Amino acid sequence: MSAILEAQGLVKRFGGLVATNNLSLDVMLGECHALIGPNGAGKSTLIAQLAGELRSDAGTIRFDGQDVSRLGMAARAREGLVRSFQITAVLPDFTVLENLALAVQARLGRHYGFWRRAASEPALRDPALRLLDEIGLAALADRKARELAHGEQRQLELAMALATEPKLLLLDEPMAGMGPEESRRMIGLLQRLKGRVSILLVEHDMDAVFALADRVTVLVYGGAIATGAPDAIRADLAVIEAYLGTDEEAG
């Protein structure tokens, strides 16, 4: 199996704080690779570097065979490296369908004089409706996004990311703020995506991590202390020691 993402020797400093400490990581084609670690471990900082939101101070990032270290976030997204944020980023006063039609429009690079036209254009509306059906929101297509429950907004955000036809999804806390039933629905959705798209998952919900991940990397103080299959990580003494007395929340 080949790697779709290879990060080598990444370093990121904020003044005297080393947030990413000579970190190397790869994500294989089609796998779900989870990134876990205690609060402040540097998980979100790493995701920001991989997405192109933050420039690394050292190291290289290769995506789909190309060195993307100097590409910005938009350029990486065009190559298929797409980030979904911790905080829901939908347009609250647009309908569910309009939000998704605009995401499809962004992928196609088409321009329309007014956003309502995007939702009625078949080239945008049809793929948007297919995605809504896939994620289980077809019945809510005409509802304003602000009227959705939190978990439904996260599903819509994921659908918007999928509308760009990513090769690799960077998912930063997709279960954040969800109740048990909402989390179960999101886990089921991500399980259906496995194999179709590669995923790097930052998540504090360990039930979700062990249900979804093919491999897990554990970050502590900006460095990777272990990478392996979920069962091996669960039994790793260094990982157990690193988590003793800590909360596994986003860093």
C-alpha positions as protocol buffer text, in pm:
chain_id: "A"
residue {
  index: 1
  type: MET
  ca { x: 0 y: 0 z: 0 }
}
residue {
  index: 2
  type: SER
  ca { x: 139 y: 343 z: -94 }
}
residue {
  index: 3
  type: ALA
  ca { x: 130 y: 660 z: 115 }
}
residue {
  index: 4
  type: ILE
  ca { x: -91 y: 945 z: -2 }
}
residue {
  index: 5
  type: LEU
  ca { x: 58 y: 1178 z: 261 }
}
residue {
  index: 6
  type: GLU
  ca { x: 414 y: 1181 z: 391 }
}
residue {
  index: 7
  type: ALA
  ca { x: 531 y: 1438 z: 645 }
}
residue {
  index: 8
  type: GLN
  ca { x: 898 y: 1428 z: 737 }
}
residue {
  index: 9
  type: GLY
  ca { x: 1076 y: 1614 z: 1019 }
}
residue {
  index: 10
  type: LEU
  ca { x: 810 y: 1880 z: 1074 }
}
residue {
  index: 11
  type: VAL
  ca { x: 894 y: 2155 z: 1321 }
}
residue {
  index: 12
  type: LYS
  ca { x: 672 y: 2444 z: 1430 }
}
residue {
  index: 13
  type: ARG
  ca { x: 771 y: 2697 z: 1694 }
}
residue {
  index: 14
  type: PHE
  ca { x: 576 y: 2976 z: 1855 }
}
residue {
  index: 15
  type: GLY
  ca { x: 844 y: 3181 z: 2025 }
}
residue {
  index: 16
  type: GLY
  ca { x: 1008 y: 2948 z: 2275 }
}
residue {
  index: 17
  type: LEU
  ca { x: 732 y: 2687 z: 2248 }
}
residue {
  index: 18
  type: VAL
  ca { x: 800 y: 2392 z: 2019 }
}
residue {
  index: 19
  type: ALA
  ca { x: 450 y: 2288 z: 1911 }
}
residue {
  index: 20
  type: THR
  ca { x: 567 y: 2032 z: 1653 }
}
residue {
  index: 21
  type: ASN
  ca { x: 891 y: 1859 z: 1737 }
}
residue {
  index: 22
  type: ASN
  ca { x: 1065 y: 1685 z: 1443 }
}
residue {
  index: 23
  type: LEU
  ca { x: 749 y: 1492 z: 1366 }
}
residue {
  index: 24
  type: SER
  ca { x: 713 y: 1239 z: 1085 }
}
residue {
  index: 25
  type: LEU
  ca { x: 382 y: 1086 z: 983 }
}
residue {
  index: 26
  type: ASP
  ca { x: 232 y: 906 z: 687 }
}
residue {
  index: 27
  type: VAL
  ca { x: -122 y: 823 z: 579 }
}
residue {
  index: 28
  type: MET
  ca { x: -167 y: 529 z: 348 }
}
residue {
  index: 29
  type: LEU
  ca { x: -400 y: 533 z: 50 }
}
residue {
  index: 30
  type: GLY
  ca { x: -753 y: 445 z: 164 }
}
residue {
  index: 31
  type: GLU
  ca { x: -677 y: 421 z: 536 }
}
residue {
  index: 32
  type: CYS
  ca { x: -824 y: 601 z: 835 }
}
residue {
  index: 33
  type: HIS
  ca { x: -530 y: 717 z: 1045 }
}
residue {
  index: 34
  type: ALA
  ca { x: -619 y: 862 z: 1385 }
}
residue {
  index: 35
  type: LEU
  ca { x: -412 y: 1124 z: 1565 }
}
residue {
  index: 36
  type: ILE
  ca { x: -461 y: 1132 z: 1942 }
}
residue {
  index: 37
  type: GLY
  ca { x: -291 y: 1291 z: 2238 }
}
residue {
  index: 38
  type: PRO
  ca { x: -350 y: 1490 z: 2556 }
}
residue {
  index: 39
  type: ASN
  ca { x: -452 y: 1854 z: 2561 }
}
residue {
  index: 40
  type: GLY
  ca { x: -169 y: 2069 z: 2423 }
}
residue {
  index: 41
  type: ALA
  ca { x: 0 y: 1782 z: 2240 }
}
residue {
  index: 42
  type: GLY
  ca { x: -1 y: 1976 z: 1913 }
}
residue {
  index: 43
  type: LYS
  ca { x: -263 y: 1785 z: 1716 }
}
residue {
  index: 44
  type: SER
  ca { x: -449 y: 2084 z: 1574 }
}
residue {
  index: 45
  type: THR
  ca { x: -120 y: 2263 z: 1504 }
}
residue {
  index: 46
  type: LEU
  ca { x: -7 y: 1964 z: 1301 }
}
residue {
  index: 47
  type: ILE
  ca { x: -337 y: 1950 z: 1110 }
}
residue {
  index: 48
  type: ALA
  ca { x: -301 y: 2321 z: 1030 }
}
residue {
  index: 49
  type: GLN
  ca { x: 46 y: 2258 z: 887 }
}
residue {
  index: 50
  type: LEU
  ca { x: -72 y: 1966 z: 677 }
}
residue {
  index: 51
  type: ALA
  ca { x: -365 y: 2169 z: 543 }
}
residue {
  index: 52
  type: GLY
  ca { x: -143 y: 2467 z: 457 }
}
residue {
  index: 53
  type: GLU
  ca { x: -298 y: 2703 z: 711 }
}
residue {
  index: 54
  type: LEU
  ca { x: 35 y: 2723 z: 898 }
}
residue {
  index: 55
  type: ARG
  ca { x: 381 y: 2713 z: 740 }
}
residue {
  index: 56
  type: SER
  ca { x: 623 y: 2471 z: 908 }
}
residue {
  index: 57
  type: ASP
  ca { x: 959 y: 2604 z: 1025 }
}
residue {
  index: 58
  type: ALA
  ca { x: 1130 y: 2288 z: 901 }
}
residue {
  index: 59
  type: GLY
  ca { x: 1045 y: 1960 z: 730 }
}
residue {
  index: 60
  type: THR
  ca { x: 863 y: 1853 z: 417 }
}
residue {
  index: 61
  type: ILE
  ca { x: 509 y: 1750 z: 329 }
}
residue {
  index: 62
  type: ARG
  ca { x: 444 y: 1532 z: 25 }
}
residue {
  index: 63
  type: PHE
  ca { x: 89 y: 1470 z: -93 }
}
residue {
  index: 64
  type: ASP
  ca { x: -3 y: 1228 z: -370 }
}
residue {
  index: 65
  type: GLY
  ca { x: 360 y: 1221 z: -485 }
}
residue {
  index: 66
  type: GLN
  ca { x: 401 y: 1601 z: -491 }
}
residue {
  index: 67
  type: ASP
  ca { x: 597 y: 1825 z: -252 }
}
residue {
  index: 68
  type: VAL
  ca { x: 329 y: 2064 z: -123 }
}
residue {
  index: 69
  type: SER
  ca { x: 537 y: 2216 z: 158 }
}
residue {
  index: 70
  type: ARG
  ca { x: 522 y: 2564 z: 5 }
}
residue {
  index: 71
  type: LEU
  ca { x: 163 y: 2551 z: -120 }
}
residue {
  index: 72
  type: GLY
  ca { x: -106 y: 2743 z: 63 }
}
residue {
  index: 73
  type: MET
  ca { x: -433 y: 2606 z: 192 }
}
residue {
  index: 74
  type: ALA
  ca { x: -639 y: 2678 z: -122 }
}
residue {
  index: 75
  type: ALA
  ca { x: -379 y: 2522 z: -351 }
}
residue {
  index: 76
  type: ARG
  ca { x: -360 y: 2208 z: -138 }
}
residue {
  index: 77
  type: ALA
  ca { x: -739 y: 2184 z: -136 }
}
residue {
  index: 78
  type: ARG
  ca { x: -740 y: 2200 z: -516 }
}
residue {
  index: 79
  type: GLU
  ca { x: -498 y: 1905 z: -515 }
}
residue {
  index: 80
  type: GLY
  ca { x: -743 y: 1708 z: -295 }
}
residue {
  index: 81
  type: LEU
  ca { x: -605 y: 1773 z: 55 }
}
residue {
  index: 82
  type: VAL
  ca { x: -912 y: 1908 z: 237 }
}
residue {
  index: 83
  type: ARG
  ca { x: -961 y: 2009 z: 599 }
}
residue {
  index: 84
  type: SER
  ca { x: -1287 y: 2000 z: 793 }
}
residue {
  index: 85
  type: PHE
  ca { x: -1270 y: 2226 z: 1097 }
}
residue {
  index: 86
  type: GLN
  ca { x: -1346 y: 2171 z: 1464 }
}
residue {
  index: 87
  type: ILE
  ca { x: -1597 y: 2457 z: 1453 }
}
residue {
  index: 88
  type: THR
  ca { x: -1889 y: 2412 z: 1216 }
}
residue {
  index: 89
  type: ALA
  ca { x: -1840 y: 2641 z: 915 }
}
residue {
  index: 90
  type: VAL
  ca { x: -2171 y: 2628 z: 731 }
}
residue {
  index: 91
  type: LEU
  ca { x: -2362 y: 2938 z: 613 }
}
residue {
  index: 92
  type: PRO
  ca { x: -2641 y: 2959 z: 872 }
}
residue {
  index: 93
  type: ASP
  ca { x: -2898 y: 3158 z: 673 }
}
residue {
  index: 94
  type: PHE
  ca { x: -2868 y: 2942 z: 361 }
}
residue {
  index: 95
  type: THR
  ca { x: -3058 y: 2617 z: 326 }
}
residue {
  index: 96
  type: VAL
  ca { x: -2887 y: 2282 z: 356 }
}
residue {
  index: 97
  type: LEU
  ca { x: -2911 y: 2237 z: -21 }
}
residue {
  index: 98
  type: GLU
  ca { x: -2777 y: 2586 z: -92 }
}
residue {
  index: 99
  type: ASN
  ca { x: -2476 y: 2526 z: 131 }
}
residue {
  index: 100
  type: LEU
  ca { x: -2393 y: 2206 z: -47 }
}
residue {
  index: 101
  type: ALA
  ca { x: -2462 y: 2344 z: -397 }
}
residue {
  index: 102
  type: LEU
  ca { x: -2213 y: 2623 z: -326 }
}
residue {
  index: 103
  type: ALA
  ca { x: -1954 y: 2364 z: -220 }
}
residue {
  index: 104
  type: VAL
  ca { x: -2009 y: 2179 z: -549 }
}
residue {
  index: 105
  type: GLN
  ca { x: -1980 y: 2511 z: -734 }
}
residue {
  index: 106
  type: ALA
  ca { x: -1646 y: 2580 z: -567 }
}
residue {
  index: 107
  type: ARG
  ca { x: -1514 y: 2245 z: -692 }
}
residue {
  index: 108
  type: LEU
  ca { x: -1635 y: 2304 z: -1047 }
}
residue {
  index: 109
  type: GLY
  ca { x: -1501 y: 2659 z: -1052 }
}
residue {
  index: 110
  type: ARG
  ca { x: -1820 y: 2797 z: -1204 }
}
residue {
  index: 111
  type: HIS
  ca { x: -1949 y: 3147 z: -1134 }
}
residue {
  index: 112
  type: TYR
  ca { x: -2311 y: 3252 z: -1094 }
}
residue {
  index: 113
  type: GLY
  ca { x: -2454 y: 3600 z: -1058 }
}
residue {
  index: 114
  type: PHE
  ca { x: -2649 y: 3519 z: -744 }
}
residue {
  index: 115
  type: TRP
  ca { x: -2627 y: 3236 z: -490 }
}
residue {
  index: 116
  type: ARG
  ca { x: -2990 y: 3126 z: -533 }
}
residue {
  index: 117
  type: ARG
  ca { x: -2915 y: 3031 z: -891 }
}
residue {
  index: 118
  type: ALA
  ca { x: -2650 y: 2784 z: -773 }
}
residue {
  index: 119
  type: ALA
  ca { x: -2910 y: 2583 z: -580 }
}
residue {
  index: 120
  type: SER
  ca { x: -3138 y: 2557 z: -884 }
}
residue {
  index: 121
  type: GLU
  ca { x: -2869 y: 2481 z: -1143 }
}
residue {
  index: 122
  type: PRO
  ca { x: -2893 y: 2105 z: -1225 }
}
residue {
  index: 123
  type: ALA
  ca { x: -2514 y: 2068 z: -1253 }
}
residue {
  index: 124
  type: LEU
  ca { x: -2489 y: 2181 z: -890 }
}
residue {
  index: 125
  type: ARG
  ca { x: -2822 y: 2070 z: -747 }
}
residue {
  index: 126
  type: ASP
  ca { x: -2807 y: 1707 z: -862 }
}
residue {
  index: 127
  type: PRO
  ca { x: -2470 y: 1616 z: -705 }
}
residue {
  index: 128
  type: ALA
  ca { x: -2568 y: 1814 z: -395 }
}
residue {
  index: 129
  type: LEU
  ca { x: -2887 y: 1610 z: -357 }
}
residue {
  index: 130
  type: ARG
  ca { x: -2693 y: 1285 z: -403 }
}
residue {
  index: 131
  type: LEU
  ca { x: -2455 y: 1384 z: -124 }
}
residue {
  index: 132
  type: LEU
  ca { x: -2742 y: 1483 z: 105 }
}
residue {
  index: 133
  type: ASP
  ca { x: -2899 y: 1142 z: 49 }
}
residue {
  index: 134
  type: GLU
  ca { x: -2567 y: 972 z: 123 }
}
residue {
  index: 135
  type: ILE
  ca { x: -2518 y: 1151 z: 455 }
}
residue {
  index: 136
  type: GLY
  ca { x: -2883 y: 1117 z: 560 }
}
residue {
  index: 137
  type: LEU
  ca { x: -2993 y: 1481 z: 531 }
}
residue {
  index: 138
  type: ALA
  ca { x: -3206 y: 1464 z: 213 }
}
residue {
  index: 139
  type: ALA
  ca { x: -3526 y: 1527 z: 412 }
}
residue {
  index: 140
  type: LEU
  ca { x: -3376 y: 1852 z: 544 }
}
residue {
  index: 141
  type: ALA
  ca { x: -3264 y: 1993 z: 207 }
}
residue {
  index: 142
  type: ASP
  ca { x: -3485 y: 2303 z: 229 }
}
residue {
  index: 143
  type: ARG
  ca { x: -3424 y: 2377 z: 596 }
}
residue {
  index: 144
  type: LYS
  ca { x: -3201 y: 2670 z: 696 }
}
residue {
  index: 145
  type: ALA
  ca { x: -2866 y: 2548 z: 824 }
}
residue {
  index: 146
  type: ARG
  ca { x: -2909 y: 2743 z: 1149 }
}
residue {
  index: 147
  type: GLU
  ca { x: -3217 y: 2531 z: 1225 }
}
residue {
  index: 148
  type: LEU
  ca { x: -3022 y: 2205 z: 1222 }
}
residue {
  index: 149
  type: ALA
  ca { x: -2918 y: 2023 z: 1536 }
}
residue {
  index: 150
  type: HIS
  ca { x: -2547 y: 2036 z: 1614 }
}
residue {
  index: 151
  type: GLY
  ca { x: -2482 y: 1685 z: 1485 }
}
residue {
  index: 152
  type: GLU
  ca { x: -2672 y: 1758 z: 1164 }
}
residue {
  index: 153
  type: GLN
  ca { x: -2460 y: 2069 z: 1107 }
}
residue {
  index: 154
  type: ARG
  ca { x: -2147 y: 1856 z: 1144 }
}
residue {
  index: 155
  type: GLN
  ca { x: -2287 y: 1608 z: 891 }
}
residue {
  index: 156
  type: LEU
  ca { x: -2353 y: 1898 z: 652 }
}
residue {
  index: 157
  type: GLU
  ca { x: -1999 y: 2029 z: 702 }
}
residue {
  index: 158
  type: LEU
  ca { x: -1863 y: 1685 z: 618 }
}
residue {
  index: 159
  type: ALA
  ca { x: -2083 y: 1670 z: 307 }
}
residue {
  index: 160
  type: MET
  ca { x: -1946 y: 2010 z: 201 }
}
residue {
  index: 161
  type: ALA
  ca { x: -1594 y: 1874 z: 233 }
}
residue {
  index: 162
  type: LEU
  ca { x: -1691 y: 1564 z: 33 }
}
residue {
  index: 163
  type: ALA
  ca { x: -1838 y: 1787 z: -239 }
}
residue {
  index: 164
  type: THR
  ca { x: -1484 y: 1896 z: -324 }
}
residue {
  index: 165
  type: GLU
  ca { x: -1404 y: 1530 z: -407 }
}
residue {
  index: 166
  type: PRO
  ca { x: -1104 y: 1509 z: -171 }
}
residue {
  index: 167
  type: LYS
  ca { x: -833 y: 1248 z: -189 }
}
residue {
  index: 168
  type: LEU
  ca { x: -753 y: 1299 z: 180 }
}
residue {
  index: 169
  type: LEU
  ca { x: -980 y: 1443 z: 449 }
}
residue {
  index: 170
  type: LEU
  ca { x: -826 y: 1609 z: 754 }
}
residue {
  index: 171
  type: LEU
  ca { x: -1100 y: 1577 z: 1016 }
}
residue {
  index: 172
  type: ASP
  ca { x: -1044 y: 1785 z: 1329 }
}
residue {
  index: 173
  type: GLU
  ca { x: -1277 y: 1664 z: 1608 }
}
residue {
  index: 174
  type: PRO
  ca { x: -1581 y: 1567 z: 1395 }
}
residue {
  index: 175
  type: MET
  ca { x: -1760 y: 1437 z: 1706 }
}
residue {
  index: 176
  type: ALA
  ca { x: -1696 y: 1752 z: 1916 }
}
residue {
  index: 177
  type: GLY
  ca { x: -2005 y: 1858 z: 2111 }
}
residue {
  index: 178
  type: MET
  ca { x: -2216 y: 1565 z: 1998 }
}
residue {
  index: 179
  type: GLY
  ca { x: -2440 y: 1351 z: 2212 }
}
residue {
  index: 180
  type: PRO
  ca { x: -2413 y: 970 z: 2207 }
}
residue {
  index: 181
  type: GLU
  ca { x: -2671 y: 918 z: 1930 }
}
residue {
  index: 182
  type: GLU
  ca { x: -2523 y: 1192 z: 1711 }
}
residue {
  index: 183
  type: SER
  ca { x: -2176 y: 1040 z: 1761 }
}
residue {
  index: 184
  type: ARG
  ca { x: -2303 y: 697 z: 1658 }
}
residue {
  index: 185
  type: ARG
  ca { x: -2447 y: 844 z: 1337 }
}
residue {
  index: 186
  type: MET
  ca { x: -2123 y: 1022 z: 1256 }
}
residue {
  index: 187
  type: ILE
  ca { x: -1918 y: 708 z: 1322 }
}
residue {
  index: 188
  type: GLY
  ca { x: -2147 y: 513 z: 1087 }
}
residue {
  index: 189
  type: LEU
  ca { x: -2106 y: 778 z: 819 }
}
residue {
  index: 190
  type: LEU
  ca { x: -1727 y: 776 z: 848 }
}
residue {
  index: 191
  type: GLN
  ca { x: -1723 y: 397 z: 839 }
}
residue {
  index: 192
  type: ARG
  ca { x: -1907 y: 410 z: 507 }
}
residue {
  index: 193
  type: LEU
  ca { x: -1644 y: 651 z: 373 }
}
residue {
  index: 194
  type: LYS
  ca { x: -1351 y: 427 z: 465 }
}
residue {
  index: 195
  type: GLY
  ca { x: -1167 y: 303 z: 159 }
}
residue {
  index: 196
  type: ARG
  ca { x: -1335 y: 559 z: -65 }
}
residue {
  index: 197
  type: VAL
  ca { x: -1131 y: 848 z: 74 }
}
residue {
  index: 198
  type: SER
  ca { x: -822 y: 854 z: 293 }
}
residue {
  index: 199
  type: ILE
  ca { x: -878 y: 1014 z: 635 }
}
residue {
  index: 200
  type: LEU
  ca { x: -654 y: 1167 z: 900 }
}
residue {
  index: 201
  type: LEU
  ca { x: -875 y: 1189 z: 1207 }
}
residue {
  index: 202
  type: VAL
  ca { x: -812 y: 1400 z: 1519 }
}
residue {
  index: 203
  type: GLU
  ca { x: -1061 y: 1285 z: 1781 }
}
residue {
  index: 204
  type: HIS
  ca { x: -1083 y: 1273 z: 2159 }
}
residue {
  index: 205
  type: ASP
  ca { x: -1362 y: 1011 z: 2161 }
}
residue {
  index: 206
  type: MET
  ca { x: -1167 y: 690 z: 2202 }
}
residue {
  index: 207
  type: ASP
  ca { x: -1467 y: 472 z: 2116 }
}
residue {
  index: 208
  type: ALA
  ca { x: -1479 y: 650 z: 1779 }
}
residue {
  index: 209
  type: VAL
  ca { x: -1103 y: 621 z: 1731 }
}
residue {
  index: 210
  type: PHE
  ca { x: -1093 y: 248 z: 1792 }
}
residue {
  index: 211
  type: ALA
  ca { x: -1405 y: 189 z: 1581 }
}
residue {
  index: 212
  type: LEU
  ca { x: -1266 y: 379 z: 1283 }
}
residue {
  index: 213
  type: ALA
  ca { x: -887 y: 378 z: 1279 }
}
residue {
  index: 214
  type: ASP
  ca { x: -667 y: 140 z: 1083 }
}
residue {
  index: 215
  type: ARG
  ca { x: -365 y: 297 z: 1252 }
}
residue {
  index: 216
  type: VAL
  ca { x: -320 y: 540 z: 1540 }
}
residue {
  index: 217
  type: THR
  ca { x: -41 y: 790 z: 1608 }
}
residue {
  index: 218
  type: VAL
  ca { x: -1 y: 928 z: 1959 }
}
residue {
  index: 219
  type: LEU
  ca { x: 134 y: 1281 z: 2007 }
}
residue {
  index: 220
  type: VAL
  ca { x: 288 y: 1412 z: 2328 }
}
residue {
  index: 221
  type: TYR
  ca { x: 462 y: 1752 z: 2348 }
}
residue {
  index: 222
  type: GLY
  ca { x: 456 y: 1785 z: 1969 }
}
residue {
  index: 223
  type: GLY
  ca { x: 627 y: 1452 z: 1898 }
}
residue {
  index: 224
  type: ALA
  ca { x: 497 y: 1110 z: 1802 }
}
residue {
  index: 225
  type: ILE
  ca { x: 562 y: 854 z: 2076 }
}
residue {
  index: 226
  type: ALA
  ca { x: 388 y: 561 z: 1905 }
}
residue {
  index: 227
  type: THR
  ca { x: 223 y: 457 z: 1579 }
}
residue {
  index: 228
  type: GLY
  ca { x: 47 y: 129 z: 1521 }
}
residue {
  index: 229
  type: ALA
  ca { x: -273 y: -70 z: 1499 }
}
residue {
  index: 230
  type: PRO
  ca { x: -541 y: 26 z: 1755 }
}
residue {
  index: 231
  type: ASP
  ca { x: -494 y: -286 z: 1969 }
}
residue {
  index: 232
  type: ALA
  ca { x: -118 y: -232 z: 1984 }
}
residue {
  index: 233
  type: ILE
  ca { x: -164 y: 133 z: 2082 }
}
residue {
  index: 234
  type: ARG
  ca { x: -416 y: 40 z: 2351 }
}
residue {
  index: 235
  type: ALA
  ca { x: -158 y: -196 z: 2509 }
}
residue {
  index: 236
  type: ASP
  ca { x: 148 y: 29 z: 2464 }
}
residue {
  index: 237
  type: LEU
  ca { x: 297 y: 110 z: 2806 }
}
residue {
  index: 238
  type: ALA
  ca { x: 440 y: 443 z: 2690 }
}
residue {
  index: 239
  type: VAL
  ca { x: 95 y: 548 z: 2568 }
}
residue {
  index: 240
  type: ILE
  ca { x: -70 y: 436 z: 2891 }
}
residue {
  index: 241
  type: GLU
  ca { x: 186 y: 635 z: 3091 }
}
residue {
  index: 242
  type: ALA
  ca { x: 142 y: 944 z: 2873 }
}
residue {
  index: 243
  type: TYR
  ca { x: -233 y: 940 z: 2931 }
}
residue {
  index: 244
  type: LEU
  ca { x: -224 y: 868 z: 3304 }
}
residue {
  index: 245
  type: GLY
  ca { x: -421 y: 1145 z: 3473 }
}
residue {
  index: 246
  type: THR
  ca { x: -485 y: 1340 z: 3150 }
}
residue {
  index: 247
  type: ASP
  ca { x: -788 y: 1416 z: 2937 }
}
residue {
  index: 248
  type: GLU
  ca { x: -772 y: 1319 z: 2573 }
}
residue {
  index: 249
  type: GLU
  ca { x: -891 y: 1644 z: 2423 }
}
residue {
  index: 250
  type: ALA
  ca { x: -790 y: 1836 z: 2116 }
}
residue {
  index: 251
  type: GLY
  ca { x: -452 y: 2004 z: 2139 }
}
